[in-house]
């Protein structure tokens, strides 16, 4: 579960949105232990109201949030950001998923739909890969 810290982690800001406080806390602890700066929100509405959308490097959204869903959040997140920020990689997580939901996540522009409980190594690997690709394209 641990990985060597590198330049990506040292400067990357990861946004976590999950309405389950225990899951949100666990994800934040994992990401902070990995060397990331973490912004955490209990709802999509709270994230969108925060006004820090352009300062996010990778987004991790729960699909089944109270209020707007993770799919709706991803759509509104993309609409409200600058052209550069629209390319922010996003991962969706869900306690209950099937092939249709996985395809919907990909169609919405998510890199992947991860099933809860989230595999910590897989999450960190996906984030690091996303950061490397983003850096290479700049």
Secondary structure, DSSP 4 states (H G I P E B T S, - for coil): ------HHHHH-EEEEE-S-HHHHHHHHHHHHHTT-EEEEESSHHHHHHH--GGG-SEEEEESS-SSS-HHHHHHHHHHHS-TTGGG-EEEEEESS--HHHHHHHHHTT-SEEEESSP-HHHHHHHHHHHHHHHHHT-
